[in-house]
Amino acid sequence: MSQFEVFAPAKVNLALHVTGQREDGYHLLDSLVAFAPVGDMLQLSPAESLSLKVTGPESRGVPEGPENLVLKAAALYGPGPGAAIHLDKCLPAASGIGGGSSDAAAALRGMAALRDVALASGAAVVKLGADVPMCLDPRPARTEGIGEELTPVALPPLPAVLVNPRVEVSTPAVFKALASKTNPAMEPIPAFVEAADCIAWLARQRNDLQPPAVALAPVIAEVLAALSALPGCKLARMSGSGATCFGLFESDAAAEAAQAQLAAAQPGWWSAHGALGDQAAKAAPRLR
């Protein structure tokens, strides 16, 4: 029996500008997204119906019923052979790094491989969540509109440390607290030669959701300060609507050493390190 394994990488908003709001309430975004080599893992095995089992270090509180985006995504393929899906949850929930959306996108890739059909796309995928389309093909991209307008971007690998203080932040509450819903878009994205060039450009951009998120969860400011104080950290910023933050470094060795230092100082925080960039090859379904 065919069993597929699919990696669901963490999504990181390197910059996130809120540029407007539609009449239906959706916010218009201009964001630069890259993916991390850390994430969740899904296993899909043929079955008569759809089912989900969730385990792993971050599985507590993650539902296994039809409200889970993984099952909603798998159901998009309509009637036919089902799948027994096992989600190994390694990313903290509600953390601003697209864990649920990336899991849903991995389920879409896995179901397409399991049934040997075309990958689902279009409005049905967007309805799962604004982040799901960008997670379907986890390569660096500029995302506009509500997140469905994707333009591939070439980025150098960006050594990073990801940190979450284990505080969940409500995305609707962060958007509601946003002082201005109409802000300048990102600067034109240049061709980057190396990580230092990209980091210097990113330093001139923003995450418009960071100030309201810090107001709602002041511990985010503590995380940003801790990252900024690490040796070799060139830029510290929050991802998405929080509370996960990232620090960028110029070498993998510097990021690894910094993450070890932070983990020792703050053992209650979730942290990881790795180079942000293109994770499409790692995220492709693999036959087991």
Secondary structure, DSSP 8 states (H G I E B T S, - for coil): ---EEEEEEEEEEEEEEEEEE-TTS-EEEEEEEEEEEEEEEEEEEEESSEEEEEESTT-TT---STTSHHHHHHGGG-SS-EEEEEEE--S-SSSSS-HHHHHHHHHHHHHHHHHT-----SHHHHHH-TTHHHHHS-S-EEEETTTTEEEE-----EEEEEEE-S----HHHHHHT-S-S-----------SSHHHHHHHHTTS-BTTHHHHHHH-THHHHHHHHHHTSTT--EEEE-TTSS-EEEE-SSHHHHHHHHHHHHHH-TTSEEEEEEEB--HHHHS-EE-
